[in-house]
Amino acid sequence: MTLGSATPGEGGEPPVTVMVVDDHPMWRDAVSRDLSEAGFHVVAGAGDGPEAVRRARAARPQVMVLDLNLPGASGVQVCKEVVGHDPALRVLVLSASGEHQDVLEAVKSGATGYLLKSAGRDELVDAVRRTAAGDPVFTPGLAGLVLGEYRRLATEPPPAAAKDGPAAPRLTERETEVLRLVAKGLSYKQIAQRLVISHRTVQNHVQNTLGKLQLHNRVELVRYAIERGLDRPGAGEDGDQGGDM
């Protein structure tokens, strides 16, 4: 496996740390080499599910590039465990399967994006970079599938326990603005530009909102927003104001 230190990122920031998980050593090495040459710091690799979970907890990468078909534990199970342990970890699934069920299961487990192995090197590098920024990244044709599933889930009635539970925590005005734009499919970078705040501030608002609502990932967050109609055109967007809270 190719591990190494990469050159710092833009603005003198440290390089994004990445872990590559695949049960084929030659493929794992090739992906690791491509990412290292592109300026990422590949801090760990793994060839099976249990090993991936152990090494992710030890190395604490910012992005995990994850195959779904793994011995010992599936990629979906690995994704659930590592994201549950470290919600800040971004997972980009890199799979040979374009089956709709595989895509949806991966996203529901907490994956930020899903890329087919037929993708080119430049597409992979861009996908990892965008995943590190928190943007959802999908092979063309899969994004619409995922959004359709969000909407289907939003039409399902909530569990009875949720109806009888305590009132939803109160979000700040800015958290609500960010949530609305997430539901409309904007990337964190686009949200930052729209609200005239920094990319990191957007990420902080999303993490705070996840904590307040006791949600675990972007899938659950988008579902919550769609259930409340925040994705509809003109749903309060005209009232957005610049600046930060």
C-alpha positions, -999 to 999 in steps of 0.1 A, spaced: 0 0 0 13 34 -9 14 57 22 31 90 22 30 127 30 15 149 5 21 185 -1 -1 210 19 -34 219 4 -45 253 -8 -38 282 15 -11 263 33 -36 239 49 -26 204 57 -35 178 30 -67 159 34 -61 125 50 -76 95 33 -81 58 40 -86 33 11 -106 1 17 -107 -26 -9 -102 -63 -8 -81 -63 -40 -45 -52 -31 -36 -41 -66 -67 -19 -69 -62 -5 -34 -25 3 -41 -35 20 -74 -61 42 -58 -38 50 -30 -10 60 -54 -33 82 -75 -46 100 -44 -11 105 -30 1 119 -63 -28 143 -64 -18 157 -30 -38 137 -5 -22 120 25 -32 83 25 -29 74 61 -43 38 61 -57 10 40 -76 -22 47 -87 -53 28 -116 -65 49 -145 -51 70 -132 -56 106 -97 -44 97 -113 -13 81 -132 -4 113 -101 -9 135 -77 11 113 -102 39 108 -105 44 145 -68 44 149 -59 66 119 -89 89 120 -89 99 83 -110 127 70 -123 106 40 -127 69 36 -128 55 0 -148 23 5 -156 -7 -16 -189 -24 -7 -179 -60 -14 -156 -69 15 -149 -101 34 -157 -102 71 -183 -73 70 -200 -55 42 -191 -20 32 -225 -9 43 -218 -23 78 -184 -7 79 -199 27 69 -225 25 97 -198 17 123 -172 42 113 -196 71 108 -215 62 140 -181 63 158 -169 95 141 -197 116 124 -170 139 110 -156 111 88 -168 113 52 -173 81 33 -170 79 -5 -182 45 -18 -161 34 -48 -179 3 -62 -183 -18 -93 -220 -20 -86 -244 5 -99 -275 -14 -86 -300 10 -71 -304 -10 -39 -266 -9 -33 -265 29 -38 -295 35 -15 -282 12 12 -248 29 11 -263 64 14 -286 53 42 -256 39 61 -240 73 61 -220 76 29 -215 111 15 -211 99 -21 -211 70 -44 -188 66 -74 -185 37 -98 -151 21 -104 -154 30 -141 -147 66 -131 -114 81 -144 -86 92 -122 -95 129 -124 -131 121 -115 -120 102 -85 -96 129 -73 -123 155 -77 -148 133 -59 -125 128 -29 -118 165 -27 -155 173 -28 -164 146 -3 -138 160 21 -157 193 19 -189 176 28 -205 178 -6 -226 148 -19 -209 133 -49 -225 107 -72 -218 91 -105 -241 109 -131 -275 93 -130 -274 83 -94 -280 117 -78 -316 117 -90 -321 82 -76 -310 93 -42 -331 125 -42 -361 104 -52 -355 81 -22 -353 112 1 -387 123 -11 -402 88 -8 -390 85 28 -404 119 35 -439 108 25 -439 79 50 -456 86 83 -433 90 112 -431 63 138 -458 65 166 -431 71 192 -420 102 173 -455 116 174 -457 112 212 -422 124 218 -410 158 229 -412 188 206 -384 192 181 -354 213 194 -355 249 183 -330 258 156 -315 293 152 -325 314 122 -292 307 105 -294 269 112 -328 269 95 -314 288 65 -286 263 61 -310 234 65 -333 248 38 -304 251 13 -291 216 22 -326 203 14 -326 220 -20 -295 201 -29 -269 229 -26 -233 219 -17 -217 234 14 -196 256 -9 -227 269 -27 -244 275 7 -214 295 20 -215 317 -11 -252 322 -9 -252 332 28 -218 350 26 -202 329 53 -172 306 53 -173 269 43 -163 259 78 -191 279 93 -216 260 71 -201 227 83 -204 239 119 -241 248 115 -248 214 99 -231 196 128 -249 217 154 -282 209 137 -275 172 135 -268 173 172 -299 192 182 -322 170 161 -304 138 172 -298 129 136 -267 110 123 -260 120 87 -270 141 57 -296 115 46 -316 119 78 -311 157 77 -325 160 42 -354 138 51 -362 160 81 -361 191 60 -382 177 32 -408 165 57 -412 201 67 -414 214 32 -381 233 33 -371 220 -2 -400 237 -19 -393 266 -43 -394 299 -25 -397 283 9 -384 313 28 -353 317 6 -361 353 -3 -358 362 34 -322 349 36 -298 376 47 -260 376 46 -237 375 75 -234 350 103 -250 344 136 
